[in-house]
């Protein structure tokens, strides 16, 4: 019995390793007809003390995350 994937989650952070993982996930998703979900996490815990002084840092982090996910956006498989 072979395993087929229905949903694949890939974390992207702009690194070469994440780019490689995304390419591999695309290949696997195509072979399996699977749905591919891209994820980028912003750890807000580090902003708790900074946020009071510089809310723009959190906004820039969110903007970067959105731009990163848009660059990774793929046509339907």
N, C-alpha and C positions, 0 to 999 in steps of 0.2 A: 504494500500500500504506500503510495506517495503522498506527501503532504502538499497541500496547496494553500496559499495565503489568500485571504479575502481582504484584509486591511493591513497596510504597512504604515507605521509612523516613523518619520525621520526628523531628527533634530538638526537644525541648521544654525550655525553661528558665524559664518563667513570664513571659516578656516578651510584649508586644503583638505583636511581629513573629513570635514562635513560635506564638502563638495564631492569627494570620492564616495562617501556613504550614500549621498543622494543619487549619484549615477548608478551605483549598484542596486539601490532600491527601485529605481526606474526600470532597470532590466528585469528584476524579479517581478515587479508589478505587471509588466507587459506579458511575461511568460505565464502568469497566473490569472490575468484579467482582474487584478486586485485594485482596490481603492488605495490611493497614496495620500497620506496626511502629512503636511509639513508643519513643524513646530519650532518656535523660538521662544525661549523663556527669559523674562527679565526678572532678576532677583531683586525685589524691592526692599529687602531687609537692609541692604547697604545704604539705602537712601533715607532712612529714618532720621539720622542726624543732619545729613546734607540738605534734605528737602526743605527744612525750615529756612535755610539760607539761600538755596539755589534750586528752585523748582524747575528751572530750565534743564537741568541735568536729567531729570526723569523724562521730560518731554523729548530731549534729544535721543535718549535711549529708546523710547517708543518709536520715534521717527526712523531711527536706524533699523529697528526690528521690522517695521512695515516695508522699508525699502529693500531689505534683505529678502523678505518673503516674496515681494513682487518680482525681484530678479530671478527667483527660483520658480516662479509660476510656470506651469506647464499646460500644454493643450490636453484635452481629454485623451486618455489612453485607448 
